[in-house]
Amino acid sequence: EVLQSEFLTEPKDKLDERVAAIDLKEKFDDQDLLLEFLLAMQRRKQEAADNLRTIVSAVSSDLQEVAKLQSLINRKPESNINLGVQDSPGDSSSSGFRKRNRLITDVHQNEHHTSENQGNSNSRSSRLMRNFRKLEHAYFSTRRRAFRPKDQLASRQSRWINSFLDGLCKYLSFSTLNVKADLKQADLLSSSNLVCSLSFDRDGEFFATAGVNKKIKVFEYDSILNGNHDIHYPVVEMASRSKLSSICWNSYIKGQIASCNFDGVVQVWDVTRNEVYKEMREHEKRAWSVDFSSADPTLLASGSDDGSGVSVGTIKTKANVCCVQFPLDSGKSLAFGSADHRVYYYDLRNPSRPVCMFVGHEKSVSYVKFIDSTTLVSSSTDNTLKLWDLSECSSHVVDCPVQSFTGHTNVKNFVGLSVSDGYIATGSETNEVFIYHKAFPMPVLSYKFNTTDPISGDEVDDTEQFVSSVCWRNQSSTLVAANSTGDVKLLEMV
C-alpha cells in the first residue's frame, strides 16, 4: 500500500513525463541542427551556383568578343592573303591560334617549316594545359582589374581581350632559357668575385661587370658569344678604391659609365680613356644605386644608406635608399625604393614631397624599374616583385599593386632586376634566373646555375650561392646574368 500510494507514484509519473519531454526536445534540437545545416549548405551552393553563372556569363561574353574580332579579321582581304584565314567566326580562340599557325606555314609551302611550326604549336598547347590552373586564376584576377566603372563596356572589353591575348602569346612564346656563352675569367677562383651589377651600352655591343673585386670590366658581346677561348679578357678594366655596388652606362654617350661604391663615392668613367671623368662625394654612407636619365644624359641619380637620392638637388628620406631609377621618357621624375618597404615617386621640380608612395612590400625594396611610361616594377627581400600603375598616383598613396610576382627566393641579398618588352628578369637565392611577363604572376622560364667544385670539376650543392645580377640586352630576348661566385652567362629565351 505504501509503494502504491500517491506519495510515491505521483513523482514517478511526473519524472516519466519530464524524461519524455526532454527526449522530445532533444529530437527537436537535432531536427533544428539538421535544418540549419541543410539551409546553410543550400545557401552556399546557391551562392556558388550564382557565382558559377556569373563566371560562365563572363567567359561567354569574352568568347563572343573573340569571335567578333576573328570575324573582323576574316573580312579584311589583306589578312586573308597574308594569313590564309579560313576559320569561321565561331571558332574558339585556341583553335584559331592553331589554325593561323598552320595556315601561315602553308603559305610558305615548306615542309620543314610546317613541321617546325606544328611542333611549336603543340609545345604552346602543352604549356597552356600544363599551366591551366595558374592561367585561369590570372585570367579572372586580371579581368576584374580591367573592368573599371568609369570605362564603357564595349571599349574596356575589347581592350581587355587584346591585352590578355598579347600577354598570353608572350607567356607561351618561349619554352626554355639556353646558355649562349659562358664568360670564363682568369680570376674566377678569387674569393671576391661577387658581381653586384651588370650593364649594356646603348648599342648592345659591350657590357660591363662590377662588384666586390673593386673593378669595372668591359667585355665585347660578340667576342664572348662567338669566341672559343679558354679565358675571356676584358677590353677595358678600370680599378676603384672601394667595392662597387652599381654601374650604369650612359644611353647617349657611348663611352661613359657611372658607378657608386661602398664608400658613398659616385664616379663617372671615360671608358675610351680608361679613367675617371668626374667624381662626386656627396654621400656620407654606402651608395647602393646609380642611374643615368635616358631622356637627359646630363642627369645622374644615386641612392645611399644616408637616406638621400641625389639629382640636381637632394631628396632627404628617413630610411636608407636602396635603388633609384629615372622614367624612360623623362628626366623630370625619379622613383626609388627604400628600406622602409616603400617605393617613392618624385617630381624633381618639387622635391619637397613625393607625388606618390607605393605601399605593399613587407621588407626593403631593393630594385625599381620602369617597364614603360605608366608602369613600374619593384623587387623586395619579401620574395616578391610587384607591378604598379603610375596612373593611380592621383590618390597619393597606392596600396594595391597591379600584379604580385612569386616563384623566386629573395630574403637577404640583392639579386638583380631588369626589364625588356614586358618581360622581367630577376635572380634568386636558389642560384637561378627567373623570367616573368608583366601579364601573369607566375614565372615564364627559369635557369639554374650549375655549381662546380673548382678543384675536382664535379657538380656540388652549394646553398650559399645565388644569382646576384641580371641585365637584358637592349629590348631583346637575350640577357646576361651573374652569380655570387662571379660566374657570368649569356642566356637566350627560345
C-alpha positions in Angstrom: 0.0 0.0 0.0 2.9 2.3 0.8 4.5 1.6 -2.6 1.3 2.2 -4.5 0.4 5.4 -2.6 0.2 8.8 -4.3 3.1 9.9 -2.2 5.4 7.7 -4.4 3.5 7.2 -7.7 2.8 10.9 -8.5 6.5 12.0 -8.5 7.3 8.9 -10.7 4.6 9.9 -13.2 6.0 13.4 -13.3 9.5 12.1 -13.8 8.4 10.0 -16.7 6.7 13.0 -18.3 9.8 15.1 -17.8 12.0 12.4 -19.3 9.7 12.2 -22.3 9.6 16.0 -22.7 13.4 16.1 -22.6 13.7 13.3 -25.3 11.2 15.2 -27.4 13.1 18.5 -27.0 16.4 16.7 -28.0 14.7 15.4 -31.1 13.5 18.9 -32.0 17.0 20.2 -31.4 18.5 17.6 -33.6 16.0 18.4 -36.3 16.8 22.1 -36.0 20.5 21.3 -36.3 19.9 19.3 -39.4 17.7 22.1 -40.8 20.3 24.7 -40.1 23.0 22.6 -41.8 20.8 22.0 -44.9 19.8 25.6 -45.1 23.5 26.7 -44.8 24.5 24.2 -47.5 21.7 25.3 -49.7 22.7 29.0 -49.3 26.4 28.3 -50.0 25.6 26.1 -53.0 23.2 28.7 -54.3 26.0 31.4 -53.9 28.4 29.0 -55.7 25.9 28.4 -58.5 25.3 32.2 -58.8 29.0 32.8 -58.9 29.4 30.0 -61.5 26.7 31.5 -63.7 28.5 34.9 -63.4 31.8 33.3 -64.4 30.2 31.4 -67.3 28.5 34.6 -68.5 31.8 36.5 -68.4 33.6 33.7 -70.3 30.7 33.5 -72.8 30.9 37.3 -73.2 34.7 37.1 -73.9 34.2 34.3 -76.3 31.6 36.4 -78.3 34.1 39.3 -78.3 36.9 37.0 -79.6 34.5 35.6 -82.3 33.7 39.2 -83.3 37.4 40.1 -83.5 38.0 37.0 -85.7 35.1 37.9 -87.9 36.6 41.4 -88.4 39.9 39.9 -89.3 38.2 37.5 -91.8 36.7 40.4 -93.6 40.0 42.1 -94.3 41.3 40.8 -97.7 44.9 41.6 -96.9 44.6 39.5 -93.7 43.2 36.6 -95.7 46.1 36.8 -98.2 48.8 37.1 -95.5 47.3 34.6 -93.1 45.1 32.4 -95.3 42.4 32.7 -92.6 39.6 30.3 -93.2 38.2 30.0 -89.7 34.6 30.6 -89.1 33.7 33.4 -86.7 32.5 30.9 -84.2 35.9 29.1 -83.8 37.4 29.2 -80.4 40.4 31.3 -79.7 42.7 28.3 -79.0 41.6 26.7 -82.3 42.2 30.0 -84.0 45.8 30.0 -82.7 46.5 26.6 -84.1 44.8 27.2 -87.5 46.5 30.6 -88.0 49.9 29.0 -87.3 49.2 26.1 -89.7 48.0 28.5 -92.5 50.9 30.8 -92.2 53.2 27.8 -92.8 51.0 26.7 -95.8 51.7 30.0 -97.5 55.4 29.2 -97.4 54.8 25.8 -98.9 57.8 24.5 -97.0 57.6 21.0 -95.4 60.3 21.7 -92.9 58.8 24.9 -91.7 55.4 23.3 -91.4 56.6 20.5 -89.2 58.6 23.0 -87.1 55.6 25.3 -86.7 53.3 22.4 -85.7 55.9 21.5 -83.1 55.8 25.0 -81.7 52.0 25.0 -81.7 51.9 21.6 -79.9 54.5 22.9 -77.4 52.5 26.0 -76.8 49.3 24.0 -76.4 51.1 21.7 -74.0 52.4 24.6 -71.9 48.9 26.1 -71.9 47.4 23.0 -70.4 50.2 22.4 -68.0 49.7 25.9 -66.6 46.0 26.0 -67.0 45.1 26.5 -63.3 47.5 29.4 -62.9 46.5 30.9 -66.2 42.8 30.6 -65.2 43.4 32.3 -61.9 45.4 35.1 -63.7 42.6 35.4 -66.3 39.9 36.2 -63.7 42.0 38.4 -61.4 43.3 40.4 -64.4 39.7 40.6 -65.8 38.4 42.0 -62.6 41.0 44.7 -62.6 40.4 45.6 -66.2 36.7 46.4 -65.8 36.6 49.7 -64.1 33.3 51.5 -63.7 34.4 54.7 -65.5 35.1 52.8 -68.7 32.5 52.0 -71.4 31.7 48.2 -71.5 32.5 47.8 -75.2 35.8 49.6 -75.2 37.1 48.0 -72.0 36.1 44.5 -73.1 37.9 44.9 -76.4 40.9 46.4 -74.7 40.9 43.7 -72.0 40.7 40.9 -74.6 43.6 42.3 -76.7 45.7 42.9 -73.6 45.2 39.4 -72.2 45.8 37.9 -75.7 49.1 39.7 -76.0 50.2 38.6 -72.6 49.2 35.0 -73.2 51.0 34.9 -76.5 54.2 36.3 -75.0 53.9 34.0 -72.0 53.8 31.0 -74.3 56.3 32.3 -76.9 59.4 30.8 -75.3 59.9 27.3 -73.8 63.4 27.5 -72.3 66.4 29.6 -71.4 69.5 28.4 -73.3 73.1 29.3 -72.5 74.6 31.1 -75.5 78.0 31.5 -73.9 80.0 31.3 -70.6 82.2 34.2 -69.6 85.5 32.5 -68.5 87.6 34.8 -66.4 91.2 34.5 -65.2 90.4 35.4 -61.6 87.3 33.1 -61.3 89.0 31.3 -58.4 89.3 34.5 -56.4 87.2 34.7 -53.2 85.9 38.1 -54.0 84.1 37.7 -57.3 80.6 38.6 -56.4 79.1 40.6 -59.3 76.9 43.3 -57.9 75.9 45.0 -61.2 75.8 44.5 -65.0 75.1 47.0 -67.7 74.9 47.0 -71.5 76.0 50.0 -73.6 73.4 51.8 -75.8 74.1 49.6 -78.9 74.4 46.3 -77.1 78.0 45.9 -78.3 79.6 45.9 -74.9 78.6 45.0 -71.4 80.3 45.9 -68.1 80.5 44.0 -64.8 81.3 45.4 -61.4 81.4 44.1 -57.9 83.3 43.5 -54.7 86.6 43.0 -56.6 86.7 46.8 -57.0 86.9 46.5 -60.8 84.8 47.6 -63.7 85.4 45.2 -66.6 84.1 45.9 -70.1 83.6 42.9 -72.4 82.7 42.8 -76.1 79.4 40.9 -76.6 80.2 39.4 -80.0 83.6 38.3 -78.8 82.2 36.4 -75.9 79.3 35.0 -78.0 81.4 33.8 -80.9 84.8 33.3 -79.5 86.1 29.8 -78.4 88.6 30.9 -75.8 89.8 29.3 -72.6 89.8 32.7 -70.9 87.9 35.9 -71.9 89.8 39.1 -71.2 88.0 42.4 -70.8 88.7 45.1 -73.5 88.9 47.6 -70.7 89.4 47.2 -66.9 89.1 50.1 -64.5 90.0 49.9 -60.8 88.1 51.6 -58.0 89.3 52.3 -54.5 86.3 50.6 -52.9 83.9 47.8 -53.6 81.4 48.7 -56.3 77.7 48.3 -55.8 76.1 49.6 -59.0 77.0 50.7 -62.5 75.0 52.3 -65.4 76.0 53.0 -69.0 75.1 56.4 -70.4 72.5 55.8 -73.2 73.7 58.8 -75.2 77.4 59.0 -74.6 78.7 55.6 -75.6 81.9 55.6 -73.7 80.6 56.8 -70.4 79.8 54.6 -67.3 78.6 55.8 -63.9 79.4 53.9 -60.7 78.8 54.1 -57.0 80.7 52.3 -54.2 80.7 51.2 -50.6 82.3 54.5 -49.5 79.5 56.5 -51.0 81.5 57.9 -53.9 79.8 58.4 -57.2 82.1 58.3 -60.3 81.7 58.8 -64.0 84.2 56.9 -66.1 85.5 57.6 -69.6 85.8 54.1 -71.0 87.8 55.1 -74.1 90.5 56.7 -71.9 90.3 54.2 -69.1 90.0 56.9 -66.4 87.6 58.8 -64.1 85.9 61.7 -65.8 84.1 63.1 -62.8 83.9 62.2 -59.1 81.2 63.2 -56.6 81.5 62.8 -52.8 78.1 63.9 -51.6 77.0 60.7 -49.8 78.0 60.1 -46.2 77.4 56.4 -46.3 77.4 53.5 -48.7 75.8 54.2 -52.1 73.7 51.3 -53.4 72.4 52.5 -56.8 73.1 54.9 -59.6 71.2 55.7 -62.8 71.6 57.9 -65.9 68.4 59.5 -67.3 67.6 58.2 -70.7 65.8 61.4 -71.6 68.5 63.8 -70.4 72.0 62.2 -70.4 73.4 65.1 -68.2 71.3 63.9 -65.3 72.5 61.3 -62.9 70.8 59.9 -59.8 72.2 58.0 -56.9 70.8 56.4 -53.7 72.6 55.8 -50.4 72.4 54.5 -46.9 72.4 58.1 -45.7 68.8 58.3 -46.8 69.2 60.6 -49.8 68.7 60.4 -53.6 70.8 63.0 -55.4 69.9 64.5 -58.8 70.1 68.3 -59.5 69.4 68.5 -55.7 69.0 66.3 -52.7 65.8 64.4 -51.6 66.1 63.5 -48.0 64.3 60.4 -46.6 64.0 58.8 -43.2 65.1 55.4 -44.4 68.0 54.0 -46.5 67.6 54.4 -50.2 68.4 51.0 -51.9 67.7 51.9 -55.5 67.0 54.8 -57.9 65.5 54.9 -61.4 64.6 57.5 -63.9 61.5 57.0 -66.1 62.3 56.0 -69.7 60.9 59.2 -71.3 61.5 61.9 -68.7 64.3 63.5 -66.7 61.9 65.4 -64.5 60.8 62.4 -62.4 62.5 59.9 -60.2 61.5 56.7 -58.5 63.4 55.0 -55.6 63.0 52.1 -53.3 63.6 52.3 -49.6 64.4 50.2 -46.5 61.0 51.3 -45.1 59.4 48.9 -47.6 58.0 51.6 -49.8 58.6 52.9 -53.4 58.6 56.7 -53.8 57.8 58.6 -57.0 59.0 62.2 -57.1 58.6 65.2 -59.4 62.1 66.7 -59.3 60.7 70.2 -59.9 59.1 69.9 -56.5 61.3 67.6 -54.3 59.7 68.7 -51.0 57.2 65.8 -51.1 56.6 62.7 -53.2 54.0 62.6 -55.9 53.1 59.1 -54.8 54.1 56.3 -52.5 53.6 52.7 -53.4 52.9 50.6 -50.3 52.7 46.8 -50.3 56.1 45.2 -49.7 56.8 43.7 -46.4 60.6 44.2 -46.4 63.2 46.5 -48.0 62.7 47.4 -51.7 66.0 46.6 -53.4 65.2 47.5 -57.0 62.8 49.6 -59.1 62.5 49.6 -62.9 60.2 51.3 -65.3 58.6 48.8 -67.7 57.0 51.7 -69.7 55.9 55.3 -69.1 53.0 54.2 -66.9 54.2 51.0 -65.3 56.8 50.4 -62.6 58.0 47.1 -61.2 59.7 46.8 -57.8 61.7 44.0 -56.1 61.9 43.3 -52.4 63.5 40.9 -50.0 60.0 39.7 -49.2 60.3 37.1 -52.0 58.1 39.2 -54.4 58.1 41.6 -57.3 55.2 44.0 -57.6 53.8 45.8 -60.6 52.5 49.4 -60.0 50.3 51.6 -62.2 51.5 55.2 -62.2 48.1 56.4 -63.3 46.9 55.6 -59.8 49.2 58.3 -58.4 46.3 60.8 -58.0 45.5 59.1 -54.7 49.0 59.9 -53.4 49.2 56.5 -51.6 48.8 53.4 -53.7 48.5 50.2 -51.6 47.2 47.8 -54.3 49.7 46.5 -56.9 48.5 45.6 -60.4 50.4 42.3 -60.1 52.5 40.4 -57.5 55.1 38.0 -58.9 56.2 35.0 -56.9 58.3 31.9 -57.5 61.9 33.1 -56.9 63.6 33.2 -53.5 64.9 36.5 -52.1 65.1 37.2 -48.4 68.5 38.8 -47.8 70.6 39.6 -50.9 70.5 41.9 -53.9 69.6 39.5 -56.8 69.2 41.9 -59.7 66.2 43.2 -61.7 65.9 44.0 -65.4 63.0 44.6 -67.9 62.6 44.2 -71.6 59.4 44.4 -73.7 57.2 43.3 -70.9 59.5 40.5 -69.7 61.0 40.9 -66.2 64.2 39.1 -65.2 65.4 38.6 -61.6 67.8 36.4 -59.7 67.1 34.1 -56.9 68.9 32.8 -53.8 68.4 29.3 -55.2 71.1 30.2 -57.7 68.5 30.6 -60.5 67.4 33.2 -63.0 63.6 33.7 -63.2 61.8 35.3 -66.1 58.2 36.7 -65.6 55.9 38.5 -68.0 54.1 41.5 -66.7 50.7 39.9 -67.5 51.0 36.9 -65.2 52.1 36.4 -61.6 54.0 33.1 -62.2 57.4 32.6 -63.9 57.6 32.1 -67.6 61.0 30.5 -67.5 63.9 29.7 -65.2 67.5 28.7 -65.4 69.7 27.2 -62.6 73.4 27.9 -62.5 75.4 24.7 -62.1 77.7 24.8 -59.0 81.0 23.2 -59.8 83.9 22.4 -57.5 86.9 24.4 -58.8 89.3 21.6 -57.9 87.5 18.4 -58.9 85.2 19.9 -61.5 82.3 17.9 -60.1 78.9 19.5 -59.5 78.1 20.2 -55.9 75.1 21.5 -54.0 76.1 24.9 -52.5 73.1 26.6 -50.9 75.1 29.8 -50.3 75.3 30.7 -53.9 72.8 33.0 -55.5 72.3 34.9 -58.8 73.4 38.5 -58.0 72.7 40.5 -61.1 70.8 40.3 -64.4 70.6 42.6 -67.4 68.7 42.4 -70.7 70.5 43.3 -73.9 68.6 46.3 -75.5 65.0 45.0 -75.6 65.9 41.6 -76.9 65.4 38.0 -75.8 69.0 37.8 -74.6 70.3 38.7 -71.2 73.5 38.4 -69.2 73.4 37.0 -65.7 76.0 36.6 -63.0 76.1 34.8 -59.6 77.8 35.3 -56.3 80.9 33.3 -57.4 81.5 35.5 -60.4 80.1 33.0 -62.9 78.7 35.1 -65.9 76.5 33.6 -68.6 74.8 34.9 -71.7 71.2 33.4 -71.8 68.6 33.5 -74.5 64.9 32.7 -74.4 64.0 30.2 -77.2 
